[in-house]
Amino acid sequence: MESPFTCVDLDRALPSPAGADHVRVAVATRPRETSEEFDVLLTAAPDPPRPWVSCADPYATARLLHTTVTRHPAASLSLVQVLRMGRALSGSDRLVLESLAYSTLQAGRDFRTWLASARPRASRPAAEPVRVRRDGARMTITLDRPWVRNAFDAATRDALCEALEVAVLDPTVTRVDLYGNGPAFCSGGDLSEFGTSRDPAEAHRVRVHRSPAALLQRCGPKVTAHVHGPCVGAGIELAAFAGSVTAAADTTFQLPEIRMGLIPGAGGTVSLPARIGRERAAYLALSGAATDVETALRWGLVDVNLATESVHPPKDR
């Protein structure tokens, strides 16, 4: 099967990119005016405007993206299609679209191949995966599974939903601070649970019904996410819904799902484009590269860059 990848060299003014069944990448040594025809725009310019992505060698980066798309065509194409279609939908409908695509890919060959090759991981649950403290109008929510870098399992999801429902429904809560205890804010989905659902349709129903992303959409303006360490998958997808994101100097951001045969499934196709544009969001997911806090600050993924000690949760009194 031919790779669904098209690269256009804008320096040479080559023809327009292919249609909706391709991942469309543009390369230029300097940023230039473009239409919305491209999914990723790569340039050698050191500090390009949105939606361009700066690369030391944009042509080499394009080749790496070509390799990813060729190896994972279903996930790559689903990603850019969801991002494109999302522009015409409401925020809540975009979450449903993301979940539908995610569930479809869960039943796909690429994800099953990844599952078969992944080493088994034992579940390491917490009695209280999310701690909540109320101090007047302020609510502090802390992910508390530090031994797995706050990997996001079903119990954490449900507990976070319960806390966020209070923030949504109680008008006296005017500020919510979201922390992660331990060496990282959140290392993404708990891999011990990947593939445990044998019914993708039911998984979609649960994902939509119990959605921290949907609740964060509703209370996001009063939420400050305090992130640190490696923020992987859900670790940045959920944090990006917050009205403000503060990051420690050691913070990195990464979306690894494409190489699993999936797309971001914790709301990332909604939260990230709202902050950095769909082109940069597509680049993060297709490249799978770790992005440092300085780049995240320039792009608007992070609002404040703080010292490490400033983003750890407060001690219980």
Beta strands, then each sheet from edge to edge (+ up, - down):
strand 1: 5-9
strand 2: 23-28
strand 3: 40-43
strand 4: 53-54
strand 5: 130-135
strand 6: 138-143
strand 7: 175-180
strand 8: 223-227
strand 9: 230-232
strand 10: 244-248
strand 11: 252-254
strand 12: 291-292
strand 13: 304-306
sheet 1: 1+ 2+ 3+ 4+
sheet 2: 5+ 6- 7- 8- 10- 13-
sheet 3: 9+ 11+ 12-
end
